[in-house]
Amino acid sequence: QVQLVESGGGLVQPGGSLRLSCAISRTFFTINAMGWYRQAPGKQRELVATITSGGSTNVADSVKGRFTISRDNAKKTVYLQMNGLKPEDTAVYYCNVDSPAWASPVWGQGTQVTVSS
């Protein structure tokens, strides 16, 4: 069974930076889109950023200019560089990965990001 291993969350002060990583446990699958979503308490899960296998990105307006998504196709890993963090960025961040070999996209377990002074 494929698993996504997320890391990089934590507590940071406003204006700080964090880098999230998400690695696929089994790397022999062809991977299409990879992305990050987040869910704050009492709110619906929302898209943060996605990236295609060709490197095209889609970034939410709320984080545009502050967050950057990237991927290493050889390592089957997707990253989210988060700069200029704000308290409203506090949420559980989930990795999402899609492959033509799977019936549906796979979700990571989530990593907590807390922005607070």
RAHUQUI-V872910 format. One record per residue. N is the residue number from 0. RES is the residue in one letter. OMEGA is omega in radians with two decimals (* if undefined). NEAR is the number of other ideal C-beta (glycine too) atoms within 10 Angstrom. D_LAST is the distance of its C-alpha to the last C-alpha in Angstrom with 2 decimals. Layout:
N&RES&OMEGA&NEAR&D_LAST + N&RES&OMEGA&NEAR&D_LAST
//
This chain:
0&Q&-3.13&5&39.60 + 1&V&3.04&13&37.02 + 2&Q&3.06&12&33.45 + 3&L&-3.10&21&30.33 + 4&V&-3.11&13&28.05 + 5&E&3.07&22&24.43 + 6&S&3.02&12&21.88 + 7&G&3.12&16&18.73 + 8&G&3.11&19&16.03 + 9&G&3.14&12&12.97 + 10&L&-3.13&12&9.24 + 11&V&3.11&18&7.67 + 12&Q&3.08&10&5.00 + 13&P&-3.08&13&6.50 + 14&G&-3.12&11&9.89 + 15&G&-3.09&15&10.34 + 16&S&3.00&11&13.42 + 17&L&3.06&21&15.00 + 18&R&3.09&14&18.70 + 19&L&3.07&24&20.27 + 20&S&3.10&17&23.88 + 21&C&-3.11&25&26.56 + 22&A&3.12&19&29.95 + 23&I&-3.03&22&33.11 + 24&S&3.12&11&34.85 + 25&R&-2.92&9&38.29 + 26&T&-3.06&13&38.75 + 27&F&3.11&7&42.30 + 28&F&2.95&15&41.52 + 29&T&-3.08&10&41.57 + 30&I&3.05&20&38.15 + 31&N&-3.08&15&37.85 + 32&A&3.03&17&34.60 + 33&M&-3.10&27&31.23 + 34&G&3.09&23&27.99 + 35&W&3.06&27&24.51 + 36&Y&3.09&21&23.65 + 37&R&3.11&23&20.65 + 38&Q&3.08&14&20.49 + 39&A&-3.14&14&17.77 + 40&P&3.10&7&18.53 + 41&G&-3.13&5&21.53 + 42&K&3.09&9&22.16 + 43&Q&3.06&7&24.79 + 44&R&-3.11&15&24.42 + 45&E&3.12&12&24.35 + 46&L&3.04&15&25.38 + 47&V&-3.13&24&22.95 + 48&A&3.04&22&25.56 + 49&T&3.12&19&28.96 + 50&I&3.14&21&31.31 + 51&T&3.11&15&35.05 + 52&S&3.11&13&37.19 + 53&G&3.09&7&38.26 + 54&G&3.09&10&34.79 + 55&S&-3.06&9&34.51 + 56&T&3.02&13&31.03 + 57&N&-3.04&13&29.76 + 58&V&3.13&18&26.17 + 59&A&-3.13&15&24.62 + 60&D&-3.07&6&24.27 + 61&S&-3.12&14&20.65 + 62&V&-3.10&22&19.72 + 63&K&-3.11&10&22.71 + 64&G&3.12&9&22.18 + 65&R&-3.11&15&18.84 + 66&F&3.10&21&20.01 + 67&T&3.08&17&23.24 + 68&I&3.09&22&25.39 + 69&S&-3.14&15&28.09 + 70&R&3.02&21&30.53 + 71&D&-3.06&11&32.83 + 72&N&-3.14&14&36.03 + 73&A&-3.13&7&37.62 + 74&K&-3.10&12&34.80 + 75&K&-3.09&21&34.32 + 76&T&3.06&19&30.58 + 77&V&-3.09&29&28.17 + 78&Y&3.00&21&24.85 + 79&L&3.07&26&21.90 + 80&Q&-3.08&14&20.09 + 81&M&3.11&27&16.83 + 82&N&3.11&14&15.60 + 83&G&-3.07&13&13.46 + 84&L&-3.14&22&11.32 + 85&K&3.11&14&10.15 + 86&P&-3.14&11&8.73 + 87&E&3.03&10&12.51 + 88&D&3.13&22&13.18 + 89&T&-3.09&17&12.04 + 90&A&2.91&22&15.48 + 91&V&-3.11&18&18.09 + 92&Y&-3.09&23&19.74 + 93&Y&3.02&21&23.49 + 94&C&3.13&26&26.00 + 95&N&-3.07&20&29.38 + 96&V&-3.12&23&32.55 + 97&D&3.10&17&36.05 + 98&S&3.08&18&39.41 + 99&P&-3.14&8&42.98 + 100&A&-3.08&11&43.81 + 101&W&3.11&13&41.62 + 102&A&3.14&6&42.39 + 103&S&3.10&7&38.85 + 104&P&-3.12&13&35.51 + 105&V&3.13&18&33.60 + 106&W&2.98&14&30.00 + 107&G&-3.08&22&27.63 + 108&Q&-3.14&11&26.04 + 109&G&3.09&18&22.55 + 110&T&-3.05&22&19.37 + 111&Q&3.00&11&15.97 + 112&V&-3.14&22&13.17 + 113&T&3.14&15&9.74 + 114&V&-3.06&19&7.12 + 115&S&3.06&10&3.77 + 116&S&*&8&0.00
//
